């Protein structure tokens, strides 16, 4: 493999006008971000292919597109991959080996996702969506109302994971709804120091009235909430998932909902971001589904846009980002991006 440097000056800036690629229109989450990026370089919608990435200097990645080692190796000019939020959509080890910086914005939309999580739980527990459908279909008759809602005060919510989103859900649940908060995470001392109850995962599944899942998807967490664990839940329990749904056994969750093994579920995602319209969950009355929009609010969009613009600007100037986080700091500054000739 022959290595050649891109056209950068001694201080790390590019001699030519840089190409800033993005994989999906939703990468440009605000018009201000589009304007900011256009001021920094040639902004271009590119496919995740060898040809598409051939002359891209900075790439804005997006859910549903994963850049593996082969694609990264085929991008000789690539300085950095930048993601809107917490998730990372490239092979970080490969990027590190190749000197490509990976940047993201953990926490940029955490408050939005936390509020959406609580909203899903309330909608599910109180049959709000089901009631709305009945009203719109003309089925409402006061004498026939026999559905009791779930009052959350005094009940227990179990948080699987304790990152940016889960911490905010914990605060809302305890301070706003008067709930007991149980937490499972790999550093239980963090939950304890924050004033919550760290427990084992089986304990959490047995005790929680609401199980809320907040795990980043990676090889260690894929399927971590197994069918065996899901079957420990009480029949009255609810499950809320605003993380990637691949962290749990969706088949078992579906079975439990359909057979009445749990009281209901709310999901914001589907495996690989592809909804399964044949799933029994689609038209089940005790299921609430949203379209992967948990983290999309006006303020979250602004936060993410600012982080992306900061990451791209810092990459092109070879300076430390003020807002974005560098996942693989050993690649920084990316002022002498080395490429490959094919």
N, C-alpha and C positions, 0 to 999 in steps of 0.2 A: 504494500500500500504506500503510494507516494503522497507525502504531505506538503501542501503549499499554503502560504499565508494569504489571507484576503488583503484587499487594499486598505490598510489602516495606517494611520500616522503613528508617530512615536507615543503620543499621548492617548492612543486607543481610538481616536475618532476615524470614521470612514472617509476616504478621499472622494469617493463617488456618492451619489445620492442613494441612500439605502432603500432596499425593498422590504416593506413591512407586509407580511402575508397574514391572512386570516382565513380560517377554515369554514366559517359559517357566518351568515349575516348577524346572528345573535351575538357574535363576538363583539360587534360594535354596538354595545348595549345602550349607548346614548349618542345623540348627534354631536355632543361636545367631544366625546371620545373620537368620533370619526374626524372631526375638525382638528383635534390635537395631533392625531396620527398623520393626517395628510400634511400637516406642517413639518413633520419630522422626516418624511420620506415618501416614496411612491407606495401608496396603499393599494393592495391587490388581493382580491378573493382568489384563493388557490385551492386546487384539489390536493388531498393527501397522497400524492403520487411522486415518483421519482422526477418526472418532468415538472410537476407543479412546484416542487421545492428546490429546484435546481439553482435558482439565483436569489432565494429568500435570505435576508439577513436576520430578521426577527420574525417569529411566527406566533400568532395568537391562536392558541388551541381551543378545543371545544369538546363537550361531552358527545360521545358517539364516534369520535375519531381518535384512535390510539396510534401514536407514532412509535413503531418498534425500531429495533436496532438497524434493520435494513434500510428503512426510510431515513433515519437520522444519518446513516453513513452516506446516503445518496444526496445529502444536502451540504455541499462543500463550503457554502458561505454562511451557514447558520450559526449565529452567535448565541441565540437564546430562544427558548420556548416559554411563552407567557400564558398563564391561565387566569380566567376571570375570578375564580373563587378558590375554595380550599382544594378541590379535587385536582389531580395531576394526570394528564392524558398523554404521557410519553414514558418511555423506558428510561427511568432516571439513571440507572447504572450505566446504560449505554451512553446516555448523554454525558455523564461524568467522564467516562472513558474517552469520549470524543472532544471534550473541552467545551461542551455546550451547556450554558447556564440554564437552569430551570427555575422560573419564578412564579409565585402565585400570591393570593391575597387571603390567607386564612382569617376568618372573622369578618370579612367585608360584608357578607350578607347574613351573618349569624343571628342578628336580632330578628330579621325578616323570617328566617326559617323557624326560629323559636316561637314567634307569634303564630305562624302558620300551624306549627305542631299543636299548640294549645287550642287553636281554632278547630283543627280536625278532631281533637279529642272531645271538645264541647259539642261539635256538630254530631259526632257519632254517638256520644253518650246521651244526648237529648233528642235524638231522632230528627234533627232539624232538616236535613236533606229529604228524608222520607216524608216528613210532614209537608214540606214545600211541594213535593211531587203530588201528594194527595190533594192539596188545595188546588193546584193547577189543573188536575185531571177531573175536578168536580166531585171527588169522592168524599169530601168533608161532610160529616154529620156529627153534631156535638154529642148526641147520645151514644155514638159509636166510638168515641175517643177512649181507648183503654190502654194507650201506650204511656208508661211512666218514664220520665227522664231520670238521669243519674245526677244526683247532687254531688259535686266534687269535694266540697268542704269536709275535712276529716278523713277522706279516703287516701289511699296510698298510690303514688306514682313511682314506677321503677324505671330508672334511666340506664340504658345499656350503652356505656360510653360516657365520657365526661369532658368533652372538648368544648369549643366555643359555643356551639348551639346548646348542648345539654346543660351547661352552666346557666344559661339564660332561661331555659325551660324550668330549671330547678328554682330559680328566683321567682319566676312568675307563679309557679305552682304553690310554693310555700307562702310567699308574701301576699300574692293576689287571691289565691283560692284556699289557703289554709290547709294544704295537703301535707301529708308525711312524704318525705322524699328518700327513696332508697337508690343507691348508686352502685353499679358494677363497673370497674375500670381497672386497668393494669397497675395504676399507682393509687391504691386505696387511701393513702395518706393525704392525697390532694382533696378527695371528697370529704374526708374527716376534718381537715383544716378549714374547709369552707363551711363546716357546720352541718353536713349531711351524713347519712348512715351508709358506710360502705358495707356491702354484703357480697356473698358469693352469687354467681349467676343462677344456680338452682334455687337459692333462697329468694332471690328477687322474683323469679318467674312464679314461684308459689305464692308469694305474699302480695304482689302488686295487683291493684284493681285496674291500673292502666300501665302497660309496658310500652315505653317509648324508646325507639332504637336510634342511636346516634353514633354509628361507627363508620369511619372512613373505609371504603372498600380497598382491600389489598389481599395478597395471598394468605396472610394470617387470619383475616377476618371473613373471607368468603365462606358462607355457610356456618359461621360460628354459632349463630342462634339456631341450633339444630332442631330437627323434629322431636327428638327426645326432650329437649328443653321446653319447646312449645307445648308439649303435652302435659307439662307440670302446671300450667296455668289453671286457675279456677274457672268454672263455666261462665261466671259473670264478668270475666276479664275482657278488656279491650286492648288491641294492639295498634300502635300508631308508628308508621315508618316514613320519615322524611329523609332518611339516609338512603343509600343505594340498597334496593330490596334484595340484592344478591347476598347480603350478609346474613340472611336467614333462609330457612327452608320454606320456600313459597308453596310448594306442593302440600306440605303438611299444614301450613297456615290455611290454605284454601280448604282442605279437608275439614279442619276444625271449625271453620266458619260455616261451611255447608251443613255439617252434621250437628251443629249446635254445641260443639265442644268448648267454644268461647263465644262471647256475646257479640263480637264484631271486630272489624279491622278498618283502618284508614291508611291508604297508600298514596304517596306522591310520585313514586317511580315504578318502572317495570324493568325486568332484566334487559340489559343492553339498550334501554330507552325505547323499546318497541312494545307497545301495548298489545296484549293478547285478548282480542275481542271475543274469542271463544271461551274465555275463562268464566267459570261460574260466578266469579267475583263481580263481573261487569254489571249484572242486573240483580245482585243480591241486595235485599232491603237493609241488611245490617253492615253494609260496606259503603265507605265514602272514598271516592277516587278524585285526585286532582292531577293536573297535567304537567308535572315536574316544574311547577311554578312557585314552590315554597319560598325560594330565595329571591323572587322577583318583586321588589317594591320600588317606589321612587327613590327612597334614600339608599337602599341596597344597590340599585343601579348606579347611583352617583358614586358610592364608595368603590364599587368594582371598577368603574370607568377611571376614577382617579388612580387606582392602584395599577391598572394596565398601562395608562399613560406614563406613570412614574417608572414602571419597569422598563418600558421601551426606551424612554428618554435616558435612563441610567445606563442601559445596555449600550446604546449608541455613543454615549459620552464616556463610558468606562468608569463611572462613579457609583458609589453605593446608592441603592434606591432608598428613598425616604419613607415610602409606604409599603411597597411590595416586599415579600420575603424570598430570599434566595434559598432554594431547597438544597443545592449542592455548592456550598460556598467555596469549595476548593477550585471551582472553575472561574472565580471572580478575581480581577476584572476580565471580561472576555475581549480584551483589546487586541489580542493576536489570535483570532479564531483561525485554527488550522483546518484546512479542508482536505478532501481526497480527490484524486483524479481517477476516473473510471476507465 
